[in-house]
Structure formats: C-alpha cells, structure tokens
C-alpha cells in the first residue's frame, strides 16, 4: 500500500515539475520577447533621436555616399578652398532633402510596423501567460483533489485494517481462553483417568486379595476348583490333609465349622454362600462359578 501511494505522489511531483519547467520555458520566451521589444524600442528611440538632431548619423552617411557618387576627392585630399558652383550646391541640397524625406517616410513606416509587431507580440505574451496561469491552476486543483481523495481512501483502508486487527485480537483472546479451558479439561480428564485406574487397581486388589476375615488361601481355591470342574471324589488322605491345611492357614475353617466327617457337598455349598455374601457386600459383579 505504501509503495503505491509513494509512486502516486512521485508521479504527481514529476507532473508538477514538468509543468513548472514548461512554465519557466514560457517565461523565458516571454523574457526574450520583452528583451527584443526593448531592443526595438531602443532602436526606434535612436532613430527618433537621429532624426531630431541637426546632422543625423544616417544623413552623414548618405552625404558620404553622395560624395562618392559625384567622385569628389577624399576629405584628406580636399581643400577647404575648393569652390563649388551654386548649381552643384543646389543639386546636392536637393538630393539630400529627397533622401531625408524618403528616410523620414521609411522610418515612420518602419516605426509603425515595428509598433504593430510589438503590440501583437505583447498580446500574444499576455494570452500565453494567461493560458499558463490557468493551466497551472487547473493542474494544481486536480492534484489537490486527487491527493485528498487518495488520502481519504488510505484512511478508510487504515480504519478497516484497524478493525480487522481488533477482531483478530479478540479472536486470539477467545482462542486462548478456549485453550486454557481445554487444558483444564485435559487436566480433569487425566485426573479422572488416574482415579479410574486407581479404582480399577483397587477393585483388582479386592478381587484378588480378599479382606483378612474373608481371605481364601490358594489351597482352598484349588480345592473348590477341583469340585467345580467335576472332581467328585477325593482320596481320604488328600481330604484330611486339605482340612488340616485349612485349619492351620486361616480362620476360615472355623467359620465353616469344618468337621472331620463333613461331606464335600456341604463344604462347597457353604463356601458358595459366603462368596455370594461377599459379592453383595463389595458389589462385585461376578458369578460364583469364577471361584
């Protein structure tokens, strides 16, 4: 945007510079015309001064031409004692008078013509100067209008960009708040996951490791498992050894009131009932068949 504006301003500066140079060239031309006019006026003044003098310069020159015409000797060879007839004097004076009249008429014509030319040149100069002034004013006005329009356009663009920047800032702030909320939610989710893992581990521990009063040793678990898979008969030695092992490892045997002559079916049913009670207390959703 700045580059376009700078190029726009530079183009108008160049245009103004060209117009100024054109205006200066016109002024120089006018100055040269005025100078010529002054020279012509001075020439006319000299001619008028010569015509008003007793012996004008042109008259003297014409006299010299007449001297040469009549083959008179040069001045250095003439003597003042030379006698000239009256007729020669009259002819000479008549010739001089004619020449002066002709010169006077020609001077008047020349002066009139030169004055006419000067008037025409003055009129042209005035017209040209007015044209230059009007052209300069028009260019200046156009430049000011376009410059003002350009400035207003850039100001509007700047306002629009500022509004967009404010909107972007607000969106960034909102995004940051959302990100913070997301981070907090992630933290909560991680905490919940951690708690869930803890609960799972606790549940696993509860399932694997029963409390002391409900602790079932591995010997009982294997003992019950053998019955659940369909083992209906045990040798008496293994049965009595298992009962002794139960009584020695846990107090669960006393709770079951295992007697020496207790049947296998009664033991299994009693253990199943205790397991069901345990599941109800600890809300463990499992089947007693798992045990």
C-alpha positions as a Markdown table, in Angstrom:
| # | Residue | x | y | z |
|---|---|---|---|---|
| 1 | Unk | 0.0 | 0.0 | 0.0 |
| 2 | Unk | 2.8 | 2.4 | 0.9 |
| 3 | Unk | 4.6 | 1.7 | -2.3 |
| 4 | Unk | 1.5 | 2.5 | -4.4 |
| 5 | Unk | 1.0 | 5.7 | -2.5 |
| 6 | Unk | 4.6 | 6.8 | -2.9 |
| 7 | Unk | 4.6 | 6.1 | -6.6 |
| 8 | Unk | 1.3 | 8.0 | -7.0 |
| 9 | Unk | 2.8 | 11.0 | -5.1 |
| 10 | Unk | 6.0 | 10.8 | -7.2 |
| 11 | Unk | 4.1 | 10.8 | -10.5 |
| 12 | Unk | 2.3 | 13.9 | -9.5 |
| 13 | Unk | 5.5 | 15.5 | -8.4 |
| 14 | Unk | 7.0 | 14.7 | -11.8 |
| 15 | Unk | 3.9 | 16.2 | -13.5 |
| 16 | Unk | 4.2 | 19.4 | -11.4 |
| 17 | Unk | 7.9 | 19.6 | -12.2 |
| 18 | Unk | 7.2 | 19.2 | -16.0 |
| 19 | Unk | 4.6 | 21.9 | -15.8 |
| 20 | Unk | 7.0 | 24.2 | -13.9 |
| 21 | Unk | 9.6 | 23.6 | -16.5 |
| 22 | Unk | 7.1 | 24.3 | -19.2 |
| 23 | Unk | 6.0 | 27.5 | -17.3 |
| 24 | Unk | 9.7 | 28.5 | -16.9 |
| 25 | Unk | 10.3 | 28.0 | -20.6 |
| 26 | Unk | 7.3 | 30.2 | -21.4 |
| 27 | Unk | 8.6 | 32.8 | -19.0 |
| 28 | Unk | 12.0 | 32.7 | -20.7 |
| 29 | Unk | 10.4 | 33.0 | -24.1 |
| 30 | Unk | 8.3 | 36.0 | -22.8 |
| 31 | Unk | 11.5 | 37.5 | -21.3 |
| 32 | Unk | 13.3 | 37.1 | -24.7 |
| 33 | Unk | 10.4 | 38.7 | -26.4 |
| 34 | Unk | 10.4 | 41.6 | -23.9 |
| 35 | Unk | 14.1 | 41.9 | -24.5 |
| 36 | Unk | 13.6 | 42.1 | -28.2 |
| 37 | Unk | 10.8 | 44.6 | -27.6 |
| 38 | Unk | 13.2 | 46.7 | -25.5 |
| 39 | Unk | 15.9 | 46.5 | -28.2 |
| 40 | Unk | 13.4 | 47.5 | -30.9 |
| 41 | Unk | 12.2 | 50.4 | -28.7 |
| 42 | Unk | 15.8 | 51.5 | -28.1 |
| 43 | Unk | 16.4 | 51.3 | -31.9 |
| 44 | Unk | 13.3 | 53.4 | -32.5 |
| 45 | Unk | 14.4 | 55.9 | -29.9 |
| 46 | Unk | 17.9 | 56.0 | -31.6 |
| 47 | Unk | 16.3 | 56.6 | -34.9 |
| 48 | Unk | 14.0 | 59.3 | -33.5 |
| 49 | Unk | 17.0 | 60.9 | -31.8 |
| 50 | Unk | 18.9 | 60.8 | -35.1 |
| 51 | Unk | 16.1 | 62.4 | -37.0 |
| 52 | Unk | 15.7 | 65.1 | -34.4 |
| 53 | Unk | 19.4 | 66.1 | -34.5 |
| 54 | Unk | 20.8 | 68.7 | -36.8 |
| 55 | Unk | 23.1 | 66.3 | -38.6 |
| 56 | Unk | 21.8 | 62.8 | -38.1 |
| 57 | Unk | 24.1 | 59.8 | -38.4 |
| 58 | Unk | 22.2 | 58.5 | -41.4 |
| 59 | Unk | 22.4 | 61.9 | -43.1 |
| 60 | Unk | 26.1 | 62.0 | -42.7 |
| 61 | Unk | 26.4 | 58.5 | -44.2 |
| 62 | Unk | 24.2 | 59.5 | -47.1 |
| 63 | Unk | 26.3 | 62.6 | -47.6 |
| 64 | Unk | 29.4 | 60.4 | -47.8 |
| 65 | Unk | 27.6 | 58.3 | -50.4 |
| 66 | Unk | 26.8 | 61.4 | -52.4 |
| 67 | Unk | 30.4 | 62.5 | -52.2 |
| 68 | Unk | 31.5 | 59.1 | -53.6 |
| 69 | Unk | 28.7 | 59.4 | -56.2 |
| 70 | Unk | 30.0 | 62.7 | -57.6 |
| 71 | Unk | 33.6 | 61.5 | -57.5 |
| 72 | Unk | 34.6 | 64.1 | -55.0 |
| 73 | Unk | 38.1 | 63.6 | -53.7 |
| 74 | Unk | 38.6 | 62.2 | -50.2 |
| 75 | Unk | 38.5 | 64.5 | -47.3 |
| 76 | Unk | 42.2 | 64.3 | -46.7 |
| 77 | Unk | 42.8 | 65.4 | -50.3 |
| 78 | Unk | 40.3 | 68.1 | -50.4 |
| 79 | Unk | 41.0 | 71.7 | -49.5 |
| 80 | Unk | 38.5 | 74.0 | -47.9 |
| 81 | Unk | 39.3 | 76.4 | -50.7 |
| 82 | Unk | 37.6 | 74.2 | -53.3 |
| 83 | Unk | 34.9 | 76.2 | -55.0 |
| 84 | Unk | 31.6 | 74.6 | -55.8 |
| 85 | Unk | 29.2 | 76.1 | -58.2 |
| 86 | Unk | 25.9 | 77.2 | -57.0 |
| 87 | Unk | 24.2 | 74.7 | -59.2 |
| 88 | Unk | 26.2 | 71.9 | -57.7 |
| 89 | Unk | 25.3 | 73.1 | -54.2 |
| 90 | Unk | 21.6 | 73.3 | -55.1 |
| 91 | Unk | 21.7 | 69.8 | -56.6 |
| 92 | Unk | 23.4 | 68.5 | -53.6 |
| 93 | Unk | 20.9 | 70.1 | -51.2 |
| 94 | Unk | 18.0 | 68.9 | -53.3 |
| 95 | Unk | 19.4 | 65.3 | -53.3 |
| 96 | Unk | 19.9 | 65.5 | -49.5 |
| 97 | Unk | 16.4 | 66.8 | -48.9 |
| 98 | Unk | 14.9 | 64.0 | -51.1 |
| 99 | Unk | 16.9 | 61.4 | -49.3 |
| 100 | Unk | 15.9 | 62.8 | -45.9 |
| 101 | Unk | 12.2 | 62.8 | -46.9 |
| 102 | Unk | 12.5 | 59.2 | -48.1 |
| 103 | Unk | 14.3 | 58.2 | -44.9 |
| 104 | Unk | 11.7 | 60.0 | -42.8 |
| 105 | Unk | 8.9 | 58.2 | -44.6 |
| 106 | Unk | 10.6 | 54.9 | -44.4 |
| 107 | Unk | 11.3 | 55.5 | -40.7 |
| 108 | Unk | 7.7 | 56.2 | -40.0 |
| 109 | Unk | 6.6 | 53.1 | -41.8 |
| 110 | Unk | 9.3 | 51.1 | -40.0 |
| 111 | Unk | 8.3 | 52.5 | -36.7 |
| 112 | Unk | 4.6 | 51.8 | -37.4 |
| 113 | Unk | 5.3 | 48.3 | -38.5 |
| 114 | Unk | 7.5 | 47.6 | -35.5 |
| 115 | Unk | 5.0 | 49.1 | -33.1 |
| 116 | Unk | 2.3 | 46.9 | -34.7 |
| 117 | Unk | 4.6 | 43.8 | -34.2 |
| 118 | Unk | 5.3 | 44.8 | -30.7 |
| 119 | Unk | 1.5 | 45.1 | -29.9 |
| 120 | Unk | 0.9 | 41.8 | -31.5 |
| 121 | Unk | 3.7 | 40.2 | -29.5 |
| 122 | Unk | 2.5 | 41.8 | -26.3 |
| 123 | Unk | -1.0 | 40.5 | -26.9 |
| 124 | Unk | 0.4 | 37.0 | -27.6 |
| 125 | Unk | 2.5 | 37.2 | -24.5 |
| 126 | Unk | -0.4 | 38.2 | -22.4 |
| 127 | Unk | -2.6 | 35.4 | -23.9 |
| 128 | Unk | 0.1 | 32.8 | -23.4 |
| 129 | Unk | 0.8 | 33.9 | -19.8 |
| 130 | Unk | -2.9 | 33.7 | -19.0 |
| 131 | Unk | -3.1 | 30.2 | -20.5 |
| 132 | Unk | -0.1 | 29.2 | -18.4 |
| 133 | Unk | -1.6 | 30.6 | -15.3 |
| 134 | Unk | -5.0 | 28.8 | -16.0 |
| 135 | Unk | -3.3 | 25.6 | -16.8 |
| 136 | Unk | -1.2 | 25.7 | -13.7 |
| 137 | Unk | -4.3 | 26.5 | -11.5 |
| 138 | Unk | -6.2 | 23.6 | -13.1 |
| 139 | Unk | -3.3 | 21.2 | -12.6 |
| 140 | Unk | -2.9 | 22.3 | -9.0 |
| 141 | Unk | -6.6 | 21.9 | -8.3 |
| 142 | Unk | -6.7 | 18.4 | -9.9 |
| 143 | Unk | -3.7 | 17.4 | -7.9 |
| 144 | Unk | -5.2 | 18.6 | -4.7 |
| 145 | Unk | -8.5 | 16.9 | -5.4 |
| 146 | Unk | -6.8 | 13.6 | -6.3 |
| 147 | Unk | -4.4 | 13.9 | -3.4 |
| 148 | Unk | -7.3 | 14.4 | -1.0 |
| 149 | Unk | -9.3 | 11.5 | -2.5 |
| 150 | Unk | -6.2 | 9.3 | -2.2 |
| 151 | Unk | -5.6 | 10.3 | 1.4 |
| 152 | Unk | -9.2 | 9.6 | 2.3 |
| 153 | Unk | -9.1 | 6.3 | 0.6 |
| 154 | Unk | -6.0 | 5.3 | 2.5 |
| 155 | Unk | -7.5 | 6.5 | 5.8 |
| 156 | Unk | -10.6 | 4.3 | 5.2 |
| 157 | Unk | -8.3 | 1.3 | 4.4 |
| 158 | Unk | -6.3 | 2.0 | 7.6 |
| 159 | Unk | -9.6 | 2.1 | 9.7 |
| 160 | Unk | -10.7 | -1.1 | 8.1 |
| 161 | Unk | -7.4 | -2.8 | 8.8 |
| 162 | Unk | -7.5 | -1.5 | 12.4 |
| 163 | Unk | -11.0 | -3.0 | 12.9 |
| 164 | Unk | -9.7 | -6.3 | 11.4 |
| 165 | Unk | -6.8 | -6.2 | 13.8 |
| 166 | Unk | -9.1 | -5.6 | 16.8 |
| 167 | Unk | -11.3 | -8.5 | 15.6 |
| 168 | Unk | -8.2 | -10.7 | 15.3 |
| 169 | Unk | -7.1 | -9.8 | 18.8 |
| 170 | Unk | -10.5 | -10.6 | 20.2 |
| 171 | Unk | -10.4 | -14.0 | 18.4 |
| 172 | Unk | -6.9 | -14.7 | 19.7 |
| 173 | Unk | -8.1 | -13.8 | 23.3 |
| 174 | Unk | -11.1 | -16.1 | 22.8 |
| 175 | Unk | -8.9 | -18.9 | 21.4 |
| 176 | Unk | -6.5 | -18.5 | 24.4 |
| 177 | Unk | -9.4 | -18.8 | 26.8 |
| 178 | Unk | -10.7 | -21.9 | 24.9 |
| 179 | Unk | -7.2 | -23.3 | 25.0 |
| 180 | Unk | -7.0 | -22.7 | 28.7 |
| 181 | Unk | -10.4 | -24.4 | 29.2 |
| 182 | Unk | -9.2 | -27.3 | 27.0 |
| 183 | Unk | -6.0 | -27.6 | 29.1 |
| 184 | Unk | -8.1 | -27.6 | 32.3 |
| 185 | Unk | -10.5 | -30.2 | 30.8 |
| 186 | Unk | -7.5 | -32.3 | 29.8 |
| 187 | Unk | -6.2 | -32.0 | 33.3 |
| 188 | Unk | -9.6 | -33.0 | 34.7 |
| 189 | Unk | -9.7 | -35.9 | 32.2 |
| 190 | Unk | -6.3 | -37.0 | 33.2 |
| 191 | Unk | -7.3 | -36.8 | 36.9 |
| 192 | Unk | -10.4 | -38.9 | 36.2 |
| 193 | Unk | -8.4 | -41.4 | 34.2 |
| 194 | Unk | -5.9 | -41.6 | 37.1 |
| 195 | Unk | -8.8 | -42.1 | 39.6 |
| 196 | Unk | -10.3 | -44.7 | 37.4 |
| 197 | Unk | -7.0 | -46.5 | 37.1 |
| 198 | Unk | -6.7 | -46.3 | 40.9 |
| 199 | Unk | -10.2 | -47.6 | 41.3 |
| 200 | Unk | -9.6 | -50.4 | 38.9 |
| 201 | Unk | -6.4 | -51.4 | 40.7 |
| 202 | Unk | -8.3 | -51.3 | 44.0 |
| 203 | Unk | -11.1 | -53.4 | 42.6 |
| 204 | Unk | -8.5 | -55.8 | 41.2 |
| 205 | Unk | -6.8 | -55.9 | 44.6 |
| 206 | Unk | -10.2 | -56.5 | 46.2 |
| 207 | Unk | -11.0 | -59.3 | 43.8 |
| 208 | Unk | -7.6 | -60.9 | 44.1 |
| 209 | Unk | -6.9 | -60.2 | 47.8 |
| 210 | Unk | -10.0 | -60.5 | 50.0 |
| 211 | Unk | -10.0 | -59.0 | 53.4 |
| 212 | Unk | -8.5 | -61.0 | 56.2 |
| 213 | Unk | -11.7 | -62.4 | 57.6 |
| 214 | Unk | -12.8 | -63.4 | 54.0 |
| 215 | Unk | -9.3 | -64.4 | 52.8 |
| 216 | Unk | -9.4 | -67.6 | 50.8 |
| 217 | Unk | -6.0 | -69.2 | 50.6 |
| 218 | Unk | -4.8 | -70.8 | 47.4 |
| 219 | Unk | -5.3 | -74.2 | 48.8 |
| 220 | Unk | -9.0 | -73.6 | 49.3 |
| 221 | Unk | -9.3 | -72.0 | 45.8 |
| 222 | Unk | -7.7 | -75.1 | 44.2 |
| 223 | Unk | -9.8 | -77.3 | 46.5 |
| 224 | Unk | -13.0 | -75.6 | 45.4 |
| 225 | Unk | -11.9 | -75.5 | 41.7 |
| 226 | Unk | -11.4 | -79.2 | 41.7 |
| 227 | Unk | -15.1 | -79.7 | 42.8 |
| 228 | Unk | -16.4 | -77.1 | 40.3 |
| 229 | Unk | -14.7 | -78.8 | 37.3 |
| 230 | Unk | -16.4 | -82.0 | 38.2 |
| 231 | Unk | -14.0 | -83.8 | 40.5 |
| 232 | Unk | -16.5 | -85.7 | 42.7 |
| 233 | Unk | -14.2 | -87.9 | 44.7 |
| 234 | Unk | -11.1 | -87.2 | 46.6 |
| 235 | Unk | -8.9 | -89.7 | 48.4 |
| 236 | Unk | -9.4 | -89.7 | 52.1 |
| 237 | Unk | -5.7 | -88.9 | 52.8 |
| 238 | Unk | -5.9 | -85.8 | 50.5 |
| 239 | Unk | -9.2 | -84.7 | 52.0 |
| 240 | Unk | -8.0 | -84.9 | 55.6 |
| 241 | Unk | -4.7 | -83.2 | 54.6 |
| 242 | Unk | -6.7 | -80.4 | 53.0 |
| 243 | Unk | -8.9 | -80.0 | 56.0 |
| 244 | Unk | -5.8 | -79.8 | 58.2 |
| 245 | Unk | -4.2 | -77.3 | 55.9 |
| 246 | Unk | -7.3 | -75.1 | 56.0 |
| 247 | Unk | -7.4 | -75.1 | 59.8 |
| 248 | Unk | -3.7 | -74.3 | 60.0 |
| 249 | Unk | -3.6 | -71.4 | 57.4 |
| 250 | Unk | -6.8 | -69.5 | 58.1 |
| 251 | Unk | -9.6 | -69.0 | 60.5 |
| 252 | Unk | -11.9 | -69.6 | 57.6 |
| 253 | Unk | -12.1 | -73.3 | 58.6 |
| 254 | Unk | -13.5 | -72.5 | 62.0 |
| 255 | Unk | -16.1 | -70.2 | 60.3 |
| 256 | Unk | -17.2 | -73.0 | 58.1 |
| 257 | Unk | -17.3 | -75.3 | 61.0 |
| 258 | Unk | -15.4 | -77.9 | 59.1 |
| 259 | Unk | -15.5 | -81.2 | 60.8 |
| 260 | Unk | -13.7 | -84.3 | 60.2 |
| 261 | Unk | -16.7 | -86.0 | 58.9 |
| 262 | Unk | -18.2 | -83.1 | 57.0 |
| 263 | Unk | -19.2 | -84.0 | 53.5 |
| 264 | Unk | -17.7 | -82.4 | 50.4 |
| 265 | Unk | -21.1 | -81.1 | 49.2 |
| 266 | Unk | -21.7 | -79.3 | 52.4 |
| 267 | Unk | -18.3 | -77.6 | 52.3 |
| 268 | Unk | -18.8 | -76.5 | 48.7 |
| 269 | Unk | -22.3 | -75.1 | 49.4 |
| 270 | Unk | -21.1 | -73.2 | 52.5 |
| 271 | Unk | -18.2 | -71.7 | 50.6 |
| 272 | Unk | -20.6 | -70.6 | 47.7 |
| 273 | Unk | -22.9 | -68.9 | 50.2 |
| 274 | Unk | -20.0 | -67.0 | 51.7 |
| 275 | Unk | -18.8 | -65.9 | 48.3 |
| 276 | Unk | -22.3 | -64.6 | 47.3 |
| 277 | Unk | -22.5 | -62.7 | 50.6 |
| 278 | Unk | -19.0 | -61.2 | 49.9 |
| 279 | Unk | -20.1 | -60.1 | 46.4 |
| 280 | Unk | -23.2 | -58.4 | 47.7 |
| 281 | Unk | -21.2 | -56.5 | 50.4 |
| 282 | Unk | -18.5 | -55.3 | 47.9 |
| 283 | Unk | -20.8 | -55.1 | 44.9 |
| 284 | Unk | -18.6 | -57.3 | 42.7 |
| 285 | Unk | -20.5 | -58.4 | 39.6 |
| 286 | Unk | -19.2 | -61.9 | 39.1 |
| 287 | Unk | -20.5 | -65.4 | 39.2 |
| 288 | Unk | -19.6 | -67.7 | 41.9 |
| 289 | Unk | -18.5 | -70.1 | 39.2 |
| 290 | Unk | -15.4 | -68.0 | 38.8 |
| 291 | Unk | -14.3 | -69.1 | 42.2 |
